[in-house]
């Protein structure tokens, strides 16, 4: 799945829309009616994707001023991160 994380100009809305279009909507549609709100989507990813996502300017900007911003500055090896309905 290509989220074009190499595009530093992508907004948080653009990124959220991509995750929704490529991942969350297809999964919830496949699960059928009534599954919305009862599905938890967990994604496993490699190091490169992880650091590109958590280090993307749009994601970092979203967390500025929030307590969770401290988590983005820490070593995140073997950690989890919630974004756009995906853990």
HELIX and SHEET records of a PDB file:
HELIX    1   1 UNK A   12  UNK A   19  1                                   8    
HELIX    2   2 UNK A   20  UNK A   24  3                                   5    
HELIX    3   3 UNK A   25  UNK A   31  1                                   7    
HELIX    4   4 UNK A   47  UNK A   54  1                                   8    
HELIX    5   5 UNK A   57  UNK A   63  1                                   7    
HELIX    6   6 UNK A   69  UNK A   73  1                                   5    
END                                                                             
